[in-house]
Amino acid sequence: MEKFVYSFNEGSKEMRNLLGGKGANLAEMTKIGLPVPFGFTVTTGACNRYYEEGQKIGDDIVEDIFVKLAELESVTEKKFGSVENPLLVSVRSGAVFSMPGMMDTILNLGLNDETVVGLAQLTENERFAYDSYRRFIQMFGDVVMEIPKTKFDEIFDAKKEEAGCDSDVDLKTEDLKAIIVSYKALVKEEMGRDFPMDPKEQLMEAIKAVFRSWNNERAILYRQLNSIPSNLGTAVNVQSMVFGNMGDTSGTGVAFTRSPSDGEHKIFGEFLVNAQGEDVVAGIRPPQPIEKIAEAF
């Protein structure tokens, strides 16, 4: 019987066709003992079945996803949808070959009007909790609901101007709460329904969005140009969150084992203090070279 969902500790780099490049590498890193935040991968086979069955996820696959989610809860000692100790996850696409056009990452999935309060109390950091929530609504709204990102940016930039802030980190908790109210109003206006508050609905909608991205225009064109078969499908990686936006003691970044500019065999990387992953890619603040990480921390 075909298996459609694998925890990171069940896979390996040899399972690339099933787990996608990202999922296979996460499994391999877990296997060799690196401190990888735990999670699971929904396979490329599940993606192909999604299309074979009229763009629906089979009940057996849904059941397997929630079995693995329960395992993730056990490993992290957190509960998905809990107010007291909420588990939050990231959702990423992961095709066999890295290709443009695939779905952008969603971070902080599992937050809603109640769990954000619990996260604030748990971490004793209200600003962090509401910063994470506003990020989640924007990412989910953009990537899953396909509301243009520029509409969220307009709300965010207007609040920064109103508050007299040059950078996102200068916004106060009350500013972030006001942004969230405006974001939710935008979703209601664009979609004709409220932003989903059920974390399990959020998760399943995000997984479907990854599968849909396999057949968006950019992805199809890239496959045609590079002779990549259209029946490979994409996997989905669901991983427990680690937060880079909890203040000046945390951060985010990217690192390479070679210099991307000249191929020199040395560690190359950039990082941002008090930020999450998309901040590096989006260029909202200039990143620091990895050589300065000791000074920052």
C-alpha positions as CSV (number, residue, x, y, z in Angstrom):
1,M,0.0,0.0,0.0
2,E,1.4,3.4,-1.1
3,K,2.4,5.7,1.7
4,F,1.7,9.4,1.2
5,V,3.1,11.1,4.3
6,Y,6.5,10.7,5.9
7,S,8.0,12.2,9.0
8,F,11.4,13.6,8.6
9,N,13.0,10.7,10.5
10,E,11.5,8.2,8.0
11,G,13.1,9.4,4.8
12,S,16.5,9.9,3.2
13,K,18.3,11.6,0.3
14,E,17.6,8.6,-1.9
15,M,13.8,9.3,-1.7
16,R,14.0,12.5,-3.7
17,N,11.4,11.5,-6.3
18,L,8.9,10.8,-3.6
19,L,9.8,13.5,-1.0
20,G,11.0,16.2,-3.4
21,G,14.4,17.8,-3.1
22,K,13.7,19.8,0.0
23,G,11.9,16.9,1.8
24,A,14.6,14.4,1.0
25,N,17.3,16.8,2.3
26,L,15.4,17.6,5.5
27,A,15.1,13.8,6.0
28,E,18.8,13.3,5.4
29,M,19.8,16.1,7.7
30,T,17.6,14.6,10.4
31,K,19.1,11.2,9.7
32,I,22.7,12.4,10.3
33,G,21.8,14.1,13.5
34,L,21.6,17.8,12.6
35,P,19.2,19.8,14.8
36,V,16.4,20.1,12.2
37,P,13.0,21.3,13.6
38,F,10.7,18.3,13.3
39,G,8.0,17.9,10.7
40,F,6.6,15.8,7.9
41,T,6.4,15.6,4.1
42,V,3.3,15.0,2.0
43,T,4.6,13.1,-1.1
44,T,4.7,13.9,-4.8
45,G,2.4,10.9,-5.1
46,A,-0.3,12.7,-3.1
47,C,0.0,15.7,-5.5
48,N,-0.5,13.4,-8.5
49,R,-3.5,11.8,-6.8
50,Y,-4.9,15.3,-6.1
51,Y,-5.0,16.0,-9.9
52,E,-6.2,12.5,-10.8
53,E,-9.2,12.9,-8.3
54,G,-10.4,16.2,-9.5
55,Q,-8.2,18.5,-7.4
56,K,-9.3,16.9,-4.1
57,I,-7.2,15.4,-1.3
58,G,-8.3,11.8,-0.6
59,D,-9.8,11.1,2.9
60,D,-7.0,8.5,3.5
61,I,-4.3,11.2,2.8
62,V,-6.1,13.7,5.1
63,E,-6.2,11.1,7.8
64,D,-2.4,10.4,7.4
65,I,-1.6,14.1,7.5
66,F,-3.4,14.4,10.9
67,V,-1.7,11.3,12.2
68,K,1.7,12.9,11.4
69,L,0.5,16.2,12.9
70,A,-0.3,14.4,16.2
71,E,3.2,12.9,16.1
72,L,4.6,16.4,15.6
73,E,2.6,17.6,18.6
74,S,4.1,14.8,20.7
75,V,7.6,15.6,19.6
76,T,7.3,19.4,20.2
77,E,5.1,19.0,23.3
78,K,2.8,21.6,21.8
79,K,-0.8,21.4,20.5
80,F,-2.1,22.6,17.2
81,G,-4.8,25.1,17.9
82,S,-4.1,25.3,21.6
83,V,-4.4,28.6,23.4
84,E,-2.1,27.6,26.2
85,N,0.8,26.1,24.2
86,P,0.1,26.5,20.5
87,L,2.1,24.6,17.8
88,L,2.8,26.7,14.8
89,V,4.2,25.3,11.5
90,S,5.6,26.5,8.2
91,V,4.4,25.1,4.9
92,R,6.8,24.9,1.9
93,S,6.6,23.4,-1.5
94,G,9.4,21.0,-2.6
95,A,9.4,19.6,-6.1
96,V,12.0,17.0,-7.3
97,F,13.8,19.8,-9.2
98,S,14.1,23.3,-7.8
99,M,12.0,25.5,-10.0
100,P,10.6,29.0,-10.1
101,G,6.9,29.5,-10.0
102,M,6.3,27.1,-7.1
103,M,4.4,28.3,-4.0
104,D,6.1,30.8,-1.6
105,T,6.6,29.7,2.0
106,I,3.9,30.3,4.6
107,L,5.1,30.8,8.1
108,N,3.4,30.9,11.5
109,L,0.4,28.8,10.3
110,G,-1.9,27.9,13.2
111,L,-2.3,31.5,14.5
112,N,-5.8,32.9,15.0
113,D,-7.4,35.5,17.3
114,E,-7.2,33.1,20.3
115,T,-3.8,31.3,19.8
116,V,-2.1,34.7,19.3
117,V,-3.1,35.6,22.8
118,G,-1.7,32.3,24.1
119,L,1.5,32.8,22.2
120,A,1.9,36.3,23.7
121,Q,1.4,34.9,27.2
122,L,3.6,31.9,26.7
123,T,6.6,33.9,25.4
124,E,5.9,37.0,27.5
125,N,6.4,38.9,24.3
126,E,3.2,40.4,23.0
127,R,4.8,42.3,20.1
128,F,6.4,39.2,18.8
129,A,3.1,37.3,18.8
130,Y,1.2,40.0,16.9
131,D,4.1,40.5,14.5
132,S,3.9,36.8,13.7
133,Y,0.1,37.0,13.2
134,R,0.2,39.9,10.8
135,R,2.9,38.1,8.8
136,F,0.8,35.0,8.7
137,I,-2.3,36.7,7.5
138,Q,-0.4,38.5,4.8
139,M,1.4,35.3,3.6
140,F,-1.7,33.2,3.6
141,G,-3.8,35.9,2.0
142,D,-1.3,36.4,-0.8
143,V,-0.2,32.8,-1.4
144,V,-3.3,30.7,-0.7
145,M,-6.1,33.2,-1.3
146,E,-4.3,34.9,-4.1
147,I,-5.0,38.5,-2.9
148,P,-2.3,40.7,-4.5
149,K,0.6,41.2,-2.0
150,T,0.6,44.9,-3.0
151,K,-2.8,45.4,-1.2
152,F,-1.3,44.2,2.1
153,D,1.8,46.2,1.5
154,E,-0.3,49.4,1.1
155,I,-1.9,48.8,4.5
156,F,1.5,48.1,6.1
157,D,3.3,51.0,4.6
158,A,0.5,53.4,5.4
159,K,0.6,52.4,9.1
160,K,4.4,52.8,9.1
161,E,4.0,56.3,7.7
162,E,1.2,57.1,10.2
163,A,3.4,55.9,13.1
164,G,6.5,57.7,11.8
165,C,8.5,54.4,11.5
166,D,11.3,53.9,9.0
167,S,11.5,50.1,9.7
168,D,9.0,47.3,10.5
169,V,10.8,46.6,13.8
170,D,9.9,50.2,15.0
171,L,6.2,49.4,14.9
172,K,4.6,49.0,18.3
173,T,2.2,46.2,19.4
174,E,-0.8,48.5,19.0
175,D,0.3,49.3,15.4
176,L,0.5,45.6,14.6
177,K,-2.9,45.0,16.0
178,A,-4.4,47.7,13.9
179,I,-2.7,46.3,10.8
180,I,-4.2,42.9,11.6
181,V,-7.7,44.4,11.8
182,S,-7.2,46.0,8.4
183,Y,-5.7,42.8,6.9
184,K,-8.8,40.8,8.0
185,A,-11.1,43.5,6.5
186,L,-9.2,43.3,3.2
187,V,-9.6,39.5,3.2
188,K,-13.4,39.8,3.8
189,E,-13.7,42.4,1.1
190,E,-11.7,40.4,-1.5
191,M,-13.0,36.9,-0.7
192,G,-16.5,37.6,0.6
193,R,-15.7,35.5,3.7
194,D,-13.7,35.9,6.9
195,F,-10.0,34.8,7.3
196,P,-10.1,31.2,8.4
197,M,-9.7,30.8,12.2
198,D,-9.5,26.9,12.3
199,P,-5.8,25.9,12.2
200,K,-6.7,22.5,10.5
201,E,-8.5,24.3,7.7
202,Q,-5.6,26.7,7.4
203,L,-3.2,23.7,7.0
204,M,-5.3,21.8,4.4
205,E,-5.9,25.0,2.4
206,A,-2.1,25.6,2.4
207,I,-1.3,22.1,1.3
208,K,-3.8,22.4,-1.6
209,A,-2.2,25.7,-2.6
210,V,1.2,23.9,-2.9
211,F,-0.4,21.3,-5.1
212,R,-2.1,24.0,-7.3
213,S,1.2,25.8,-7.7
214,W,2.6,22.8,-9.5
215,N,0.4,23.7,-12.5
216,N,0.5,27.5,-12.5
217,E,1.7,29.2,-15.6
218,R,5.2,29.9,-14.6
219,A,5.8,26.4,-13.4
220,I,4.4,24.8,-16.6
221,L,6.5,27.1,-18.8
222,Y,9.7,26.4,-16.8
223,R,9.1,22.6,-17.1
224,Q,8.6,23.0,-20.9
225,L,11.8,25.0,-21.3
226,N,13.8,22.6,-19.2
227,S,12.3,19.3,-20.4
228,I,11.0,18.4,-16.9
229,P,8.2,15.8,-16.9
230,S,4.8,17.2,-15.8
231,N,3.9,14.1,-13.9
232,L,6.5,14.4,-11.2
233,G,4.3,16.4,-8.9
234,T,5.5,18.5,-5.9
235,A,5.8,17.4,-2.3
236,V,4.7,19.6,0.7
237,N,6.9,20.1,3.8
238,V,5.2,20.9,7.1
239,Q,7.7,21.9,9.8
240,S,7.5,23.1,13.3
241,M,8.3,26.9,13.5
242,V,11.5,28.3,15.0
243,F,11.1,32.1,15.4
244,G,13.7,34.7,14.2
245,N,11.5,37.7,15.2
246,M,11.5,37.3,19.0
247,G,13.8,40.3,19.5
248,D,17.5,41.1,19.3
249,T,18.4,37.6,20.5
250,S,17.0,35.9,17.4
251,G,17.3,36.2,13.7
252,T,17.2,34.6,10.3
253,G,19.5,34.1,7.3
254,V,20.8,32.1,4.4
255,A,24.1,30.3,4.1
256,F,26.0,28.5,1.3
257,T,29.0,26.2,1.3
258,R,30.4,28.1,-1.7
259,S,30.6,31.8,-2.7
260,P,27.7,32.3,-5.1
261,S,29.6,35.0,-6.9
262,D,32.9,33.2,-7.7
263,G,32.5,29.6,-6.5
264,E,35.2,30.0,-3.9
265,H,35.1,27.1,-1.3
266,K,34.1,29.1,1.8
267,I,31.0,29.7,3.8
268,F,29.0,32.5,2.5
269,G,26.0,33.9,4.2
270,E,23.8,36.8,5.3
271,F,21.6,37.4,8.3
272,L,19.1,39.7,9.8
273,V,18.5,40.2,13.5
274,N,14.9,40.1,14.7
275,A,13.4,39.0,11.4
276,Q,11.8,36.0,9.7
277,G,12.9,34.2,6.5
278,E,11.0,36.2,3.9
279,D,12.6,39.5,5.2
280,V,16.0,38.4,3.8
281,V,14.5,37.6,0.4
282,A,12.3,40.7,0.3
283,G,15.1,43.1,1.2
284,I,13.1,45.0,3.7
285,R,16.3,45.8,5.6
286,P,19.9,45.4,4.5
287,P,21.3,42.0,5.7
288,Q,24.6,41.6,7.5
289,P,27.4,39.4,6.2
290,I,27.8,36.2,8.2
291,E,31.2,37.3,9.4
292,K,29.5,39.8,11.7
293,I,27.2,37.3,13.4
294,A,29.5,37.1,16.4
295,E,29.2,40.8,16.9
296,A,25.4,40.7,16.7
297,F,25.1,37.8,19.2
